[in-house]
Structure formats: C-alpha cells, structure tokens
C-alpha cells in the first residue's frame, strides 16, 4: 500500500464559546525502572523534546506527581494540554535534576484525499472531540459513523491502524466518515475517563456522534450509515433505534448475551491457548459458568465472589480482579454486566422497525462453528424485520488473534481493503427485497 501524504486540513470549532486547548504531544517512550520510569526515546518536536530529556534519564516526578510506574506516568500526562507548563524531576547519571517547558500541541491530521475537520461535540458537562474526514472538495455526500470495539483507544490514532485503510477506501468511494472520542479520550474536555465509565456512557457518546453527523451541512441526510466493529456492533443497533439510518454494518460482533458468548469462546480457546485437554476444559467450563451466572445474572461483585474458595483463583485470573482496582478486561467492571443485560434481538428489532426500508448488512469472517451458528440466528432475526434484506458476507483470510476474554482482530492492509470494498458494494446495492438474502 502506498503511503498517503498529508497536506490539507480544515479545523472547525463548533458551538463552543471558549474552546479548550488541544492536548499536548508528550513524545516520551519509556520503560519501567526501579525508582520511576526510564526514557527510551523522545519524539522530535514534542513536549519532552522541549524539556531536553535524554535517553536513559529516569523520570521520578511530573508536575508535582510522583512517578513510580507506567500507570502513574500515564495519569500524570494524560490531561496536559498545549500551552501548559510541564515540570519534570529526573535523574541523569546519578544526579537529580529538574526541567520545565511549555507543552507542545499535538499536530492536526492532514490528507491529500480528504478535508479533515476537527469539532467539539457537547457531552454532559464537557465536550468530546469529533474528527470528520470528507472526500476532498465534495459539497454533499453520504456519511458513515464509525463505532469501534470496547477498548479505550483514541480516534487520533485511527489512520495508522486498520481503521485507516477502511477510512481511506470509504473516502475514495465518496463517503464521509465521522469519528468521535469515547468519554475522556483524546482532546475530550471535562469528561470522565473512558476506563471509569459504563456501557450507557459509550452508547450516549456515539448517539451524540450520530446527532452531530446529522447536523453536518455536507452530509446527505437520506444516506447516513453506521459501522460497528466488535463491541461496536453491539452498540450500533442501540444507536440506530434512536435515529433513522439508511443502513447498519457490523463486523466481528456477537448477537447472543455476552456471558453466553464468553462460554462458547472459552470452550474453543482453552484447548488452543492454554493447552487444556478436554477433561480440563470441561472442569474449567463448569466452574466459570457458575461464576459468570453469579456475576452477570445475580450481579454479585468480584469482591463477593472472591470470598468463595472455589471461585477465588478464577476471579483473579479470569475476571482480572485486583484489590482497589475497578479494571476488568480494560474497562470498568460495571461495563460487562450491562453488555450482558442487553436484549440484542430486541435492540435490532426496535432499530429496524422504525425503518422498514433499511438495508441491514452484516459482514463477518469464516470462524469457528459456534460463531457461525450465531450468524445464522442473527440473519433470521434481522430478516424477519427486513423482509430478507439482511446479508452476511464472508471475508476470508482475516488473522484472528484471540486473547483470553474476547476475540480481537488484527487486520492486514489488504484484508481491510477487502472489507471496505465489500461494505461499499453492499451500501450502494439497491436490489428488491426478494432478491436479497444470505450470501
């Protein structure tokens, strides 16, 4: 794939009387050290370059905060904005030193194929950053709201990930793509950190993103779409039922309750990832099934489950329990019971019932039978409400690298292109209902 040269930029600050400064480009790559963190490399023209920090310096304090881990470092720098003063305490060659500098602004994204627009979207008591990429010079175009998976990654990094290839292909096809930060990520201002919010907050943020897409002057209001990847495919129908999209696309998602999906994936993954034999796998399944029932259905906390000697080891290893931490699989533990409580059949039905002409599209890859069975159920449900407008498209060759708790997708550039082209073809196809079905 040829590299894209970045040349053009549009910055728009919407409906904010006094806009917050952009976040700083920190520019430090570091590793844990005995008494702090050790600088490994410093990006040119960044805030830490302005501080004259050098490779090998041991950082022990930032703006009055003690730095004793990568986590404490992340918390100390995550809120720093351009123009603010940064003061760093560090040790170089055994000598304690201090340096101060003005934080350097993170550069705006630029593109030769798109007008890149930065906006603020009002959200609760603060603002979320939205980045819209519109085909260069196009005055009116269809648009896609991109809803990612459950992770707390900023939209600022999308063009360097597999999302970048998707965005590029959609832009080439004439579609604008709207992205919005989850709470607390990127430039977001006065918002609760992503790691501390629940599912309802994620849904609300993407609902705000769809409303923003509707209000953009260049979007074709009759051709607005939603793309949901992984957990984004669970959120997509929740957003759709609040609006009136022309189409919804989901990829690598689930249709069953989350706890049921986890059990299915454990049965597939445990022999592959943990080298368990079938007897060991079955023993694990019977134990974790009881834990999931109490956690997801009875809503017992991890602290309560930890008190059961039979559960203790699995609560730590599988539910990620650490004393004093709300983190579970990268999100607040409350996020997961809320996912499990969603009636996805009802979500899709409500989302589709208000739009009987909606072309429902589902793209997935060839995966283990338990997931393909889920696709069959999914297709039957959506087609019941769409009069056979639902489509399943198989994308072969996707590299699935699964962790313990959830399938995650790492896509090569050519695979992203295949997905993007498949999506583009499905979007523009306008066949009669009786000609569409499972594919």
N, C-alpha and C positions, 0 to 999 in steps of 0.2 A: 504494500500500500504506500503510495506517495505521501510524503509529509505535506500537511496543509500549512501554507504560510499565513500568518495572522497580520492583517493590515487595517481592517476597518472596525469602527466601534461607534455605537450610539449609547449614550448614558442618559437615562431618564429617571427623574426622581418624582414619584407620583404621590400626590396628596399628603406630603409630609411638610409641615411648616418649617421645622428646623431638622434637616436630615442628619442622622448620626454619621460620624466619620466612618470610612471604610476600615475593615480590620487590617492590622499590620501584617506585613510579610516578615515572619520571625526569622526564618532562614537558618535554623540550627538543627543539624542532625547529630544526635548524641546517643550515648550508651550508658547504662547504669554503672556507677562507681561506688567504692566503699563509703565515701563520705558525701556523695552527691551524684552528679552526672558528668561524664567526660565528653567534651566536644570532639566529634569525629570529623565533621566537615561543616563549612559555613557557605551558604549560597551568596554569590556576589550581589551587590546592591540590595541587601536585606538589612533588617534591623540589627542582627548580630554582626553583620559585616561593619555596620556603622559603629558598633561597640568595640571593634578591633579584637574580638575574641579569636583565639587561635586554636588549631587542632591540638588536643592534649590538655587544654585548660579544664580544670574541674570546677563546675558551677555549683555553688552551695547556697546561693540566695538570689531571688529576683523580686525587686520592688518590696522588700521587707519580708518576703515569704521564704521560709526555709525550704531548700530543695534537697530532698533525700531519696528521691525515686523519680522514674519517668512519669508516674502518675501525678506527683506533686508539681513537676515541671509543667505538665500539660495544663493543669488547673491554673497555674500562675500566669501562663502566657495566652491562654485561650481568649481572654477578654480584652487584650491590648489592641487599641485602635491607632490608626495613623495620627501622628502629631503628638501623641502622649510620650512622656519621658519614661525610659526604661533604665533602671539602675540594677546592675548585676554585680554580685560578690563572687569572686572566683580565686582559685589558687593556680599559680603558674610557676613551675619549677620550685615548688615548696614555699613560695612567697604569696601571702594573702593580698589580694588587690581588689579594687572596685572601679567600675566604669559606668558612665551614663551617656545616653544618646537619645535622640528623638526617633520614635518608631517610624519606619518607612512603610508607606502604603503598599498593599498588595496590588500589582498591576491588573488592569481590566483585560478580559479576554478579547481578542480581535480575530477577525476571519476574512478571508477573501471571498467566501461564498455566502456569508450571512451578515446581516445587520444585527449586532449583539446589543440588546437593550437591558439595562440594569434598572430595576424598580424596587420600591418598598411596598409591601402589602401589609395593611393594618391587621394586627393579630392580637386579640385580647388587650393587654396593657402595653404592648410593644409592636415591633414590626418584623416581618420576615423578608428576607431578600428573595426576589424573583429574578431569574435570568431568562430572557426570551431570545431565541435565535430565529430570525425571519429570513427567508430567501432574499438575497441582496436585490434591493430596488423594487421588490414586489409590493404593490399597494393593497392587494386583497388576496388572502389565501386561506385554505383550510388550516386547522391547527390541532396539535396533539399535546395533551397534558401528560407528562411522564411521571409515573409514580414508581419509585424504586422499591427494593426489598426493605427488610426491617432494620438494617444497620444504621448507625449514626455517622454516615459519611456525607460530606458537603457536596453540593452541586458544583462548587468551584472546580472540582477535580473530574467532572464528567468527560470532558473532551480527551483526557488521557487514559480513560478506561474503555471498556467495551461499549458503554453508553455513547461514547464519542463517535464510534462507527455508525451506530444506529441513527444518531442525530444527523450525521453527515449524509447518509442515504436518504433520510426523510427530507432534508433540506434540498438535496438535488432533485427530489421528486416534486418539490413545490410546496411542502408543508412547513409551517412554522412549528417550533417545539417550545413549549413552556415548561420551565422547571422552577420549583420553589423549595426553599430550605425547610427541613423539619425544625421544630422549635429549638432555638439555641444554637443552631449550626451556622457556619459561615459568618456573614455580616449581620445576622439576626440581632436585633436590639431589644433588650429588656424582656427576654423570653426565658422560660425555664429550660435548663439544659436537656438535650434530647435523651440522655441516659436516665433522666429522672421523671419523664412524662409517660403517660399511658397510651393505649391504643386510641382512645377517644380524642386525644390531642392530635395524634397523627392524622386521623380522619378529618378533624376540623381544619388542620393546616392545608390539606390537599383540597378540601372543599373551598377554602379561601383561594387556592390556586386556580380552581376551575372558574370561580366567580371573576377573578382577575382576567382569565383568558377570555371570558365572555365580553368583558368591557374594553378589550383592546380594539382600537379603531380599525385595524387592518385584518382582523380575523373574520372569516366567513361564518356567520352565526348559524348557518344551516349545515356546516361541515366541521363540527368540533368533535374530537375523539379523545378517548382515554386509553393510555397504555399502562398496564400494571405488570411488573416483574416480581416473581416470587411472592413475598408478603404483600407487595403492591397489587397483586392480582386478587387478594382478599379485600383490600381497601377499595379497589376500583368500583365494584358494584355498590358499595356504601356511598361513594361519591356520586355515582350515576343516578341513584334513586333520588338524589336531591336536585338533579338538574335534568337536562334533556339532550344528551349527547347523540350524535349521529351513529357512533359505534364505540364498542369497548373491545380492546385487545388485551389478553392476558397470556403470560408466558411463565412456565416453570412454577405454577402455583398449585394450590390444593382446593378441593371442594368439600372435603369432609371436616368434621371437628378436629381441631389441632391435636388433641390428645390421641385421637384415633389414628391420625396421620403419623404421629410420632411412633406409635406402637408398630405400625406397618413398616416404617423405615428402620426401626431398631431390629426387627426380625430379618431384614435384608442386610443391614450394615454390620451387625455384631460379628457374624462369621467372617466377613470380609475385612473389617477394620481392626477388630480385637482378637481375631483368630479363635473365636469360641467355637466349640463343637456344638452339635445340635442339642445335646443334653444340657450343656452350659447355657446355651442361648435360651432354651425353654425355661430354665431356672431363673435366669435374669428377667425374662418377659413376665413371669408370674409375680415377681417381686415389684418390678417397676410399674406394672399395671395397677397394683394396689396403691402405690404412691401417687400415680397420676390421678387415680379416682379421688383420692382424698384432697389432692392439691387443686385439680381443675374443677371437680364437681362439688365436693364438700367445702371448697375454699379454705382449707386449713393452711396455715402459714408454714414456711420451711422450718421456722424455729420450733413449731409444734411437732412437725414430722420428725425432726432431729431427735426428739426425746424418745422415740421408739427405737430400741436397739436393733430391730430387724431392718429399719429403714436408714439408719444413720449413715452408713458408708455410701449408699446410693444418693442420698440427699446431697452429700458433699460432692460426689463425683459426677452425678447426672444432672442435678438441679443447680450445681455451681454455688452451693452455699458457702459464704464466708462471713464470719461474725462481723457485724457492724456494716455490712455492705448490702445494698438493695439490688446489686447487679445480678442478672440471671441471663446467660446467653447473650450478653451485650446490651440488654435493655433492663428497665426496672422490672422486678419480678411480677408486678401487677399487670404488665402488658400481656402476659401469656394467658392467664385465665380469661381475660377479656376477649382475646382471639378465639379461645375455645368456646366461649359462650355465643359467638356469632352463629346464627342460623343462615348459612350461606345460600341454601336453596331459597329461603325467604328473601335474602338480600338481592339475589339475581332476579327473582320473580317481581319484586317491587321496582327494581331498577328498570326492568324491561316492560312491565305492564303499562307504564306511562308513555312508552314509545313503541307502539306496535309495529312500526316500520323499521325499527332498529336492526341493522345487520350485526348480529353478535358473532364475534370471531375469537377463537381460542387457538393459540399456537403453542405446541409443546414439542418435545423431542421423544424419540423412542427410548423408553425407560423400563424398569422392572415391571412385571405384570400388575403388581398392586397399584401402581400409579396409573397404568393404562386402564385398569378397571375403573379407577376414579374418573378418567376422561370419559368413559362410556356413560357413567352416571351423569356427569356434568352435561354432556351433549344432549342426553334425553331431557334433562330438566330445562335447559335453555331453549331447546327446540319446541318444547311444549308451549312456551310463551312466545316463540318467534315464528311459529309455523314453518319449521325446517329451514331457518336462516342461519343456524349455528354451523360453524365449520371448525374441524380440527385439522391442522396442518402439521405433519411430522417433519421436523428439522433434524436430519441425520448428522452424526459426527460431532455433536457438542461434547466437550470434555467435562464430564461431571466429576467434581472432586468434593466428596461429601465429608462434613465434619460429624461429630457425634450426634448433634441435635437437629440438624436441618440440612437439606440438600442445598449446596451453593453452586453457582455457575461461574466458570471461568471460561470465557469465550474468546477464541482466536478471531482475528480481524475478518477472515474470510467467512467464518461462521456468522458473525454479526451481520455481514453484508447479506448473507442468505436469508437471515431472519428479517432484516429490514426490507429486502425486496419482496419476500413473501407477504409481509404486512402491507406493503404498498399495493401489491396486486389485489389483496383482499379488500382493502379500503376502497379502491376505485371501482371494483367489480359491482355491478348493479343488476344482478340476474333476478328473474322472477322467483318467488318463494319455492315453487315446486321443482326448480332446477337445482336447489341447493340442499346440502345435507352433509353427512360425514365424508371427509376426504382424507 
